[in-house]
Amino acid sequence: MAEKEVILTQEGLKKLEEELEHLKSVKRREVAERIKIAIGYGDISENSEYEDAKNEQAFVEGRIITLEKMLRNARIINNDEVDTDAVNVGSIVILKDLEFGDIVEYSIVGTAESDPFQNKISNESPVGKAILGKRKGAIVDVNVPAGVIQYEIVDIKK
């Protein structure tokens, strides 16, 4: 089975590479030291410090594997390639909620970079899916659990 392509901007690629480097060079050592100290407490069968450190080690190693796989399958979106005629990954889109008149600005990114608190939404999110490929002035319906939200694409930027 082919692994899923991970779409990243240059900024997203840099963040993932930095996280991977931090996990490998800093976190691994910290966790190994915690395990070593916990073993020094004696009987590991009833040692919560040891158990906690081993759980953290498993998490760190799992995250390293995940990041390496993501980077191996990454497709980098270059800002110069982003078309402002239609919404695409890498676009910055200004939307107007047609019911309430609210204006929102989203950066369209791959799932690995999405962060709704920073207005970075995934191309696979309900809003992302609805606006991909659409042009300025288009009216889109976004299906959400509460019903349907209508947006107008006000502008598309790089």
N, CA, C and O of each residue as an XYZ file, in Angstrom:
632
protein
N       0.845     -1.179      0.000
C       0.000      0.000      0.000
C       0.893      1.246      0.000
O       1.820      1.350      0.804
N       0.615      2.167     -0.886
C       1.409      3.390     -0.996
C       1.127      4.300      0.198
O      -0.002      4.393      0.680
N       2.183      4.968      0.663
C       2.020      5.885      1.777
C       1.435      7.192      1.270
O       1.683      7.595      0.134
N       0.661      7.846      2.113
C      -0.021      9.078      1.748
C       0.972     10.230      1.600
O       1.865     10.415      2.426
N       0.795     10.988      0.537
C       1.617     12.174      0.298
C       1.288     13.236      1.363
O       0.124     13.451      1.700
N       2.313     13.879      1.872
C       2.150     14.930      2.872
C       2.498     16.253      2.195
O       3.624     16.450      1.738
N       1.524     17.153      2.137
C       1.731     18.442      1.491
C       2.200     19.435      2.543
O       1.553     19.611      3.576
N       3.333     20.086      2.275
C       3.923     21.040      3.218
C       4.342     22.321      2.511
O       4.749     22.304      1.350
N       4.236     23.418      3.226
C       4.846     24.662      2.753
C       6.303     24.632      3.208
O       6.689     23.753      3.979
N       7.111     25.574      2.745
C       8.500     25.658      3.188
C       8.568     25.846      4.702
O       9.407     25.246      5.374
N       7.674     26.688      5.231
C       7.628     26.936      6.674
C       7.291     25.651      7.430
O       7.904     25.351      8.455
N       6.326     24.902      6.928
C       5.935     23.644      7.566
C       7.046     22.622      7.534
O       7.265     21.907      8.512
N       7.754     22.546      6.414
C       8.894     21.628      6.292
C       9.947     21.964      7.339
O      10.464     21.077      8.018
N      10.256     23.235      7.464
C      11.270     23.674      8.429
C      10.861     23.310      9.853
O      11.684     22.831     10.633
N       9.585     23.537     10.196
C       9.096     23.228     11.542
C       9.215     21.732     11.846
O       9.654     21.348     12.930
N       8.824     20.890     10.885
C       8.902     19.445     11.100
C      10.348     18.990     11.235
O      10.659     18.150     12.080
N      11.232     19.538     10.408
C      12.652     19.176     10.499
C      13.233     19.593     11.848
O      14.010     18.850     12.447
N      12.858     20.781     12.329
C      13.341     21.251     13.632
C      12.813     20.376     14.761
O      13.549     20.044     15.690
N      11.538     20.004     14.682
C      10.961     19.129     15.713
C      11.669     17.783     15.733
O      11.993     17.264     16.801
N      11.909     17.214     14.553
C      12.599     15.925     14.459
C      13.997     16.021     15.059
O      14.405     15.149     15.826
N      14.725     17.061     14.717
C      16.076     17.243     15.247
C      16.056     17.382     16.766
O      16.907     16.813     17.449
N      15.090     18.133     17.301
C      14.962     18.312     18.749
C      14.667     16.975     19.434
O      15.264     16.652     20.461
N      13.759     16.216     18.866
C      13.420     14.912     19.465
C      14.628     13.978     19.484
O      14.885     13.299     20.478
N      15.363     13.954     18.375
C      16.508     13.049     18.275
C      17.680     13.497     19.139
O      18.341     12.663     19.758
N      17.948     14.791     19.193
C      19.160     15.263     19.866
C      18.946     15.644     21.331
O      19.872     15.540     22.134
N      17.738     16.084     21.687
C      17.507     16.553     23.052
C      16.582     15.609     23.825
O      16.950     15.096     24.881
N      15.398     15.388     23.298
C      14.388     14.617     24.028
C      14.834     13.182     24.318
O      14.615     12.673     25.418
N      15.454     12.537     23.343
C      15.914     11.168     23.566
C      16.850     11.099     24.770
O      16.719     10.213     25.615
N      17.792     12.033     24.843
C      18.745     12.053     25.969
C      18.030     12.312     27.293
O      18.315     11.663     28.300
N      17.097     13.268     27.282
C      16.355     13.582     28.506
C      15.587     12.366     29.011
O      15.612     12.064     30.204
N      14.912     11.676     28.113
C      14.131     10.502     28.503
C      15.045      9.378     28.977
O      14.740      8.709     29.964
N      16.149      9.167     28.293
C      17.097      8.130     28.710
C      17.614      8.424     30.115
O      17.783      7.506     30.917
N      17.864      9.687     30.414
C      18.325     10.071     31.752
C      17.234      9.823     32.791
O      17.520      9.358     33.894
N      15.985     10.132     32.440
C      14.868      9.866     33.361
C      14.745      8.379     33.659
O      14.497      7.988     34.799
N      14.917      7.551     32.631
C      14.833      6.099     32.824
C      15.970      5.633     33.739
O      15.763      4.829     34.649
N      17.152      6.146     33.483
C      18.321      5.770     34.287
C      18.096      6.129     35.760
O      18.378      5.317     36.641
N      17.596      7.327     36.032
C      17.331      7.771     37.400
C      16.253      6.898     38.039
O      16.377      6.495     39.196
N      15.183      6.606     37.272
C      14.078      5.797     37.799
C      14.543      4.386     38.141
O      14.096      3.811     39.134
N      15.434      3.824     37.333
C      15.973      2.485     37.617
C      16.747      2.524     38.934
O      16.752      1.549     39.685
N      17.390      3.637     39.206
C      18.134      3.792     40.452
C      17.261      3.763     41.694
O      17.762      3.539     42.796
N      15.958      3.988     41.533
C      15.043      3.959     42.679
C      14.767      2.536     43.152
O      14.184      2.335     44.217
N      15.183      1.557     42.367
C      14.989      0.165     42.796
C      13.966     -0.556     41.946
O      13.858     -0.313     40.744
N      13.218     -1.442     42.575
C      12.247     -2.337     41.938
C      11.409     -1.617     40.877
O      10.575     -0.770     41.197
N      11.649     -1.974     39.589
C      10.934     -1.285     38.500
C       9.519     -1.816     38.304
O       8.729     -1.199     37.590
N       9.181     -2.949     38.922
C       7.837     -3.504     38.728
C       6.766     -2.617     39.363
O       5.616     -2.644     38.924
N       7.115     -1.836     40.382
C       6.149     -0.941     41.027
C       6.672      0.491     41.064
O       6.417      1.228     42.016
N       7.396      0.873     40.034
C       8.052      2.171     39.998
C       7.331      3.070     38.992
O       7.500      2.920     37.782
N       6.525      4.007     39.503
C       5.739      4.871     38.608
C       6.630      5.817     37.803
O       6.295      6.160     36.669
N       7.751      6.239     38.368
C       8.689      7.103     37.637
C       9.220      6.375     36.405
O       9.299      6.943     35.316
N       9.576      5.127     36.596
C      10.098      4.306     35.489
C       9.017      4.110     34.427
O       9.273      4.250     33.231
N       7.816      3.786     34.878
C       6.696      3.551     33.954
C       6.395      4.806     33.135
O       6.176      4.734     31.926
N       6.389      5.956     33.813
C       6.124      7.226     33.144
C       7.222      7.544     32.121
O       6.931      7.980     31.008
N       8.464      7.325     32.500
C       9.590      7.589     31.591
C       9.539      6.658     30.381
O       9.815      7.091     29.262
N       9.193      5.398     30.586
C       9.087      4.445     29.466
C       7.943      4.846     28.527
O       8.060      4.719     27.309
N       6.841      5.329     29.104
C       5.725      5.795     28.267
C       6.143      7.002     27.439
O       5.802      7.098     26.260
N       6.878      7.919     28.050
C       7.362      9.091     27.313
C       8.331      8.671     26.212
O       8.315      9.222     25.112
N       9.171      7.691     26.521
C      10.112      7.188     25.521
C       9.352      6.608     24.320
O       9.727      6.844     23.171
N       8.300      5.862     24.586
C       7.495      5.282     23.504
C       6.858      6.386     22.666
O       6.814      6.293     21.440
N       6.365      7.431     23.329
C       5.763      8.544     22.602
C       6.800      9.234     21.717
O       6.537      9.499     20.544
N       7.975      9.525     22.276
C       9.035     10.215     21.526
C       9.453      9.384     20.317
O       9.569      9.912     19.211
N       9.677      8.093     20.521
C      10.095      7.231     19.405
C       9.001      7.124     18.347
O       9.292      7.096     17.151
N       7.752      7.065     18.783
C       6.635      7.029     17.831
C       6.548      8.303     17.016
O       6.309      8.265     15.809
N       6.744      9.435     17.680
C       6.698     10.722     16.982
C       7.852     10.845     15.992
O       7.674     11.384     14.900
N       9.032     10.351     16.363
C      10.183     10.366     15.449
C       9.859      9.565     14.195
O      10.122     10.019     13.082
N       9.292      8.384     14.370
C       8.933      7.540     13.218
C       7.903      8.253     12.344
O       8.009      8.247     11.118
N       6.908      8.867     12.982
C       5.872      9.588     12.234
C       6.469     10.737     11.436
O       6.155     10.908     10.258
N       7.333     11.529     12.077
C       7.947     12.676     11.382
C       8.833     12.218     10.231
O       8.808     12.817      9.155
N       9.608     11.172     10.444
C      10.463     10.665      9.362
C       9.626     10.196      8.179
O       9.992     10.431      7.028
N       8.515      9.540      8.452
C       7.632      9.083      7.376
C       7.014     10.276      6.647
O       6.924     10.278      5.419
N       6.588     11.293      7.407
C       5.998     12.485      6.798
C       7.011     13.189      5.894
O       6.682     13.587      4.776
N       8.222     13.338      6.376
C       9.251     14.020      5.586
C       9.639     13.208      4.349
O       9.941     13.773      3.298
N       9.629     11.900      4.479
C       9.952     11.031      3.340
C       8.890     11.150      2.240
O       9.200     11.022      1.056
N       7.644     11.394      2.635
C       6.536     11.464      1.684
C       6.082     12.896      1.411
O       4.976     13.118      0.919
N       6.937     13.860      1.729
C       6.558     15.267      1.615
C       6.598     15.765      0.177
O       7.486     15.421     -0.604
N       5.614     16.581     -0.140
C       5.621     17.358     -1.384
C       5.579     18.811     -0.944
O       4.631     19.251     -0.295
N       6.619     19.548     -1.306
C       6.767     20.920     -0.854
C       6.084     21.866     -1.832
O       6.319     21.818     -3.040
N       5.234     22.725     -1.282
C       4.567     23.746     -2.078
C       5.431     25.006     -2.019
O       5.654     25.579     -0.953
N       5.899     25.413     -3.168
C       6.721     26.611     -3.276
C       5.780     27.799     -3.477
O       4.889     27.745     -4.325
N       5.972     28.865     -2.708
C       5.103     30.041     -2.810
C       5.053     30.617     -4.217
O       4.035     31.187     -4.612
N       6.139     30.479     -4.986
C       6.151     30.991     -6.350
C       5.183     30.234     -7.248
O       4.742     30.759     -8.270
N       4.852     29.003     -6.870
C       3.953     28.163     -7.669
C       2.492     28.414     -7.357
O       1.618     27.968     -8.101
N       2.205     29.130     -6.255
C       0.826     29.339     -5.837
C       0.142     30.307     -6.797
O       0.613     31.420     -7.031
N      -0.972     29.853     -7.341
C      -1.759     30.630     -8.290
C      -2.786     31.452     -7.513
O      -3.466     30.914     -6.639
N      -2.908     32.727     -7.813
C      -3.894     33.547     -7.106
C      -5.225     33.611     -7.851
O      -6.139     34.317     -7.424
N      -5.344     32.883     -8.959
C      -6.616     32.843     -9.689
C      -7.610     31.901     -9.023
O      -8.820     32.111     -9.105
N      -7.100     30.857     -8.361
C      -7.964     29.873     -7.716
C      -7.324     29.436     -6.407
O      -6.103     29.485     -6.255
N      -8.155     29.008     -5.467
C      -7.676     28.574     -4.158
C      -6.922     27.267     -4.298
O      -7.391     26.328     -4.941
N      -5.739     27.219     -3.684
C      -4.916     26.020     -3.696
C      -4.161     25.947     -2.380
O      -4.191     26.889     -1.589
N      -3.481     24.826     -2.145
C      -2.634     24.737     -0.964
C      -1.547     25.797     -1.115
O      -0.908     25.903     -2.162
N      -1.348     26.565     -0.071
C      -0.401     27.673     -0.109
C      -1.086     29.020     -0.273
O      -0.468     30.063     -0.059
N      -2.355     29.005     -0.649
C      -3.103     30.256     -0.804
C      -3.498     30.825      0.550
O      -3.692     30.095      1.522
N      -3.611     32.139      0.586
C      -4.227     32.835      1.714
C      -5.560     33.332      1.176
O      -5.609     34.057      0.182
N      -6.640     32.935      1.842
C      -7.976     33.194      1.324
C      -8.764     34.043      2.319
O      -8.766     33.772      3.520
N      -9.422     35.058      1.811
C     -10.288     35.889      2.638
C     -11.726     35.502      2.293
O     -12.152     35.568      1.140
N     -12.455     35.097      3.334
C     -13.830     34.630      3.164
C     -14.792     35.523      3.944
O     -14.454     36.065      4.997
N     -15.991     35.658      3.401
C     -17.046     36.394      4.095
C     -18.182     35.418      4.389
O     -18.711     34.771      3.485
N     -18.545     35.324      5.660
C     -19.688     34.502      6.076
C     -20.942     35.243      5.618
O     -21.205     36.356      6.074
N     -21.707     34.641      4.730
C     -22.855     35.336      4.137
C     -24.025     35.483      5.100
O     -24.898     36.320      4.869
N     -24.069     34.701      6.167
C     -25.156     34.842      7.129
C     -24.881     35.966      8.125
O     -25.762     36.775      8.416
N     -23.668     36.012      8.641
C     -23.349     36.980      9.697
C     -22.482     38.143      9.216
O     -22.342     39.138      9.928
N     -21.902     38.036      8.030
C     -21.068     39.103      7.493
C     -19.642     39.118      8.020
O     -18.867     40.013      7.682
N     -19.284     38.133      8.845
C     -17.918     38.070      9.378
C     -16.920     37.811      8.259
O     -17.202     37.066      7.320
N     -15.750     38.436      8.369
C     -14.661     38.237      7.415
C     -13.572     37.433      8.131
O     -13.162     37.785      9.237
N     -13.112     36.368      7.502
C     -12.029     35.550      8.059
C     -10.959     35.356      7.000
O     -11.242     35.332      5.803
N      -9.726     35.218      7.463
C      -8.606     34.973      6.550
C      -7.962     33.655      6.954
O      -7.594     33.465      8.113
N      -7.829     32.749      5.996
C      -7.221     31.448      6.244
C      -6.050     31.212      5.307
O      -6.074     31.608      4.142
N      -5.031     30.560      5.837
C      -3.962     30.020      5.003
C      -4.333     28.561      4.761
O      -4.643     27.834      5.705
N      -4.305     28.132      3.507
C      -4.621     26.751      3.179
C      -3.311     25.966      3.190
O      -2.388     26.266      2.433
N      -3.245     24.962      4.055
C      -2.037     24.163      4.221
C      -2.411     22.680      4.179
O      -3.590     22.326      4.173
N      -1.395     21.824      4.150
C      -1.635     20.389      4.253
C      -2.016     20.024      5.676
O      -1.870     20.843      6.584
N      -2.499     18.817      5.882
C      -2.977     18.399      7.200
C      -1.885     18.454      8.266
O      -2.179     18.718      9.432
N      -0.654     18.213      7.893
C       0.440     18.196      8.870
C       0.694     19.573      9.472
O       1.235     19.670     10.573
N       0.319     20.624      8.781
C       0.582     21.990      9.235
C      -0.638     22.682      9.807
O      -0.514     23.778     10.355
N      -1.798     22.088      9.700
C      -3.007     22.810     10.082
C      -2.975     23.207     11.554
O      -2.543     22.442     12.416
N      -3.437     24.412     11.813
C      -3.515     24.960     13.154
C      -4.620     26.013     13.150
O      -4.362     27.182     12.862
N      -5.840     25.608     13.466
C      -6.966     26.544     13.403
C      -6.777     27.787     14.268
O      -7.328     28.844     13.961
N      -5.994     27.667     15.359
C      -5.769     28.819     16.229
C      -4.899     29.878     15.556
O      -4.890     31.033     15.980
N      -4.170     29.490     14.511
C      -3.370     30.441     13.738
C      -3.979     30.658     12.354
O      -3.313     31.162     11.450
N      -5.241     30.277     12.194
C      -5.979     30.400     10.930
C      -5.303     29.659      9.781
O      -5.353     30.098      8.632
N      -4.672     28.534     10.101
C      -4.102     27.647      9.083
C      -5.006     26.423      9.024
O      -5.039     25.606      9.944
N      -5.742     26.318      7.911
C      -6.677     25.192      7.806
C      -6.198     24.219      6.733
O      -5.564     24.601      5.749
N      -6.518     22.983      6.953
C      -6.112     21.902      6.066
C      -6.918     21.913      4.773
O      -8.086     22.300      4.744
N      -6.265     21.483      3.724
C      -6.959     21.307      2.451
C      -7.996     20.186      2.551
O      -8.846     20.054      1.670
N      -7.936     19.380      3.611
C      -8.882     18.277      3.800
C      -9.982     18.612      4.805
O     -10.876     17.798      5.035
N      -9.925     19.811      5.409
C     -10.968     20.236      6.346
C     -12.239     20.562      5.557
O     -12.176     20.736      4.340
N     -13.383     20.648      6.228
C     -14.616     20.986      5.488
C     -14.504     22.293      4.701
O     -14.909     22.346      3.540
N     -13.965     23.342      5.312
C     -13.823     24.624      4.603
C     -12.790     24.484      3.493
O     -13.016     24.932      2.369
N     -11.666     23.867      3.806
C     -10.611     23.674      2.814
C     -11.105     22.930      1.585
O     -10.850     23.352      0.457
N     -11.809     21.826      1.796
C     -12.347     21.046      0.676
C     -13.313     21.878     -0.163
O     -13.289     21.834     -1.393
N     -14.161     22.634      0.529
C     -15.198     23.407     -0.172
C     -14.615     24.510     -1.049
O     -15.171     24.812     -2.105
N     -13.503     25.117     -0.631
C     -12.985     26.269     -1.380
C     -11.864     25.926     -2.356
O     -11.534     26.739     -3.219
N     -11.276     24.742     -2.236
C     -10.185     24.374     -3.149
C     -10.638     24.464     -4.601
O     -11.696     23.952     -4.969
N      -9.826     25.119     -5.415
C     -10.113     25.226     -6.843
C     -11.098     26.321     -7.205
O     -11.293     26.607     -8.386
N     -11.722     26.940     -6.212
C     -12.708     28.000     -6.474
C     -11.994     29.331     -6.706
O     -10.851     29.525     -6.292
N     -12.695     30.235     -7.373
C     -12.124     31.538     -7.730
C     -12.733     32.657     -6.884
O     -13.758     32.482     -6.225
N     -12.074     33.800     -6.927
C     -12.556     34.991     -6.231
C     -13.991     35.284     -6.668
O     -14.310     35.230     -7.856
N     -14.853     35.595     -5.694
C     -16.258     35.891     -5.984
C     -17.168     34.678     -5.886
O     -18.389     34.832     -5.857
N     -16.604     33.475     -5.834
C     -17.417     32.260     -5.761
C     -18.123     32.165     -4.410
O     -17.592     32.585     -3.382
N     -19.321     31.607     -4.438
C     -20.089     31.318     -3.224
C     -19.965     29.804     -2.991
O     -20.240     29.001     -3.882
N     -19.543     29.435     -1.773
C     -19.370     28.011     -1.477
C     -20.209     27.630     -0.269
O     -20.395     28.421      0.656
N     -20.710     26.406     -0.295
C     -21.442     25.839      0.826
C     -20.506     24.897      1.568
O     -19.886     24.022      0.964
N     -20.409     25.079      2.872
C     -19.567     24.225      3.695
C     -20.475     23.438      4.626
O     -21.193     24.010      5.446
N     -20.434     22.124      4.487
C     -21.230     21.262      5.355
C     -20.508     21.083      6.681
O     -19.372     20.611      6.733
N     -21.194     21.473      7.752
C     -20.667     21.324      9.107
C     -21.727     20.605      9.935
O     -22.884     20.532      9.522
N     -21.351     20.072     11.100
C     -22.335     19.344     11.903
C     -23.602     20.139     12.207
O     -24.681     19.559     12.323
N     -23.483     21.459     12.337
C     -24.648     22.287     12.651
C     -25.484     22.641     11.424
O     -26.528     23.279     11.559
N     -25.046     22.240     10.229
C     -25.785     22.561      9.015
C     -24.859     22.965      7.887
O     -23.835     22.327      7.647
N     -25.233     24.040      7.194
C     -24.435     24.515      6.066
C     -24.095     25.990      6.283
O     -24.957     26.802      6.620
N     -22.820     26.313      6.082
C     -22.377     27.701      6.156
C     -22.026     28.133      4.735
O     -21.350     27.408      4.005
N     -22.487     29.309      4.355
C     -22.159     29.843      3.038
C     -21.101     30.924      3.175
O     -21.215     31.844      3.985
N     -20.061     30.780      2.347
C     -18.985     31.773      2.310
C     -18.873     32.316      0.893
O     -19.157     31.627     -0.086
N     -18.452     33.568      0.815
C     -18.050     34.148     -0.455
C     -16.536     34.310     -0.397
O     -15.997     34.791      0.600
N     -15.853     33.910     -1.461
C     -14.406     34.101     -1.534
C     -14.167     35.548     -1.951
O     -14.426     35.927     -3.093
N     -13.672     36.345     -1.018
C     -13.465     37.773     -1.239
C     -12.147     38.035     -1.951
O     -12.071     38.889     -2.835
N     -11.091     37.288     -1.560
C      -9.792     37.499     -2.173
C      -8.931     36.261     -2.001
O      -9.141     35.466     -1.084
N      -7.953     36.102     -2.896
C      -6.999     35.013     -2.854
C      -5.609     35.633     -3.010
O      -5.344     36.351     -3.975
N      -4.718     35.343     -2.038
C      -3.360     35.899     -2.061
C      -2.342     34.779     -1.922
O      -2.688     33.634     -1.630
N      -1.071     35.135     -2.139
C       0.033     34.186     -1.914
C       0.473     34.258     -0.486
O       1.391     33.541     -0.086
